[in-house]
Amino acid sequence: MPQKNFSAALGAGATNDNIFSNWQYQYLPWPARLKLLVRSTVATTLVTVTSGSETIAEESPVQAGGTAGVIPAELNTPPVVWDAAAGDFIKVKVRDTGAGGTVDAVIYAFPH
């Protein structure tokens, strides 16, 4: 089961167009169920999730209250879960609308 962790500072008003842009499985080689957990240190971070041509989550608030550098866990972070087709381009965009903070995330791919 492939996974990728992400942790980075997001400046005031900044956008990261795809936090998993250097992930080996950004283009899925097989159909998979994906699970994304994302959290921020501030309440002003928004996330948009797309898979292929499908929007999985329109721009939505990210759970706040995380500690910078600590990867979120399902115990206290609700996951975004979806099924993706082989060849889908996985894109997770984060945008800060305030003074900036740190975004931490993990994505898991469970091949079908």
Summary of the structure (lengths in Angstrom):
residues: 112
radius of gyration: 13.2
end to end distance: 10.5
largest distance: 40.6
contacts: 349
relative contact order: 0.42
helix: 0%
strand: 55%
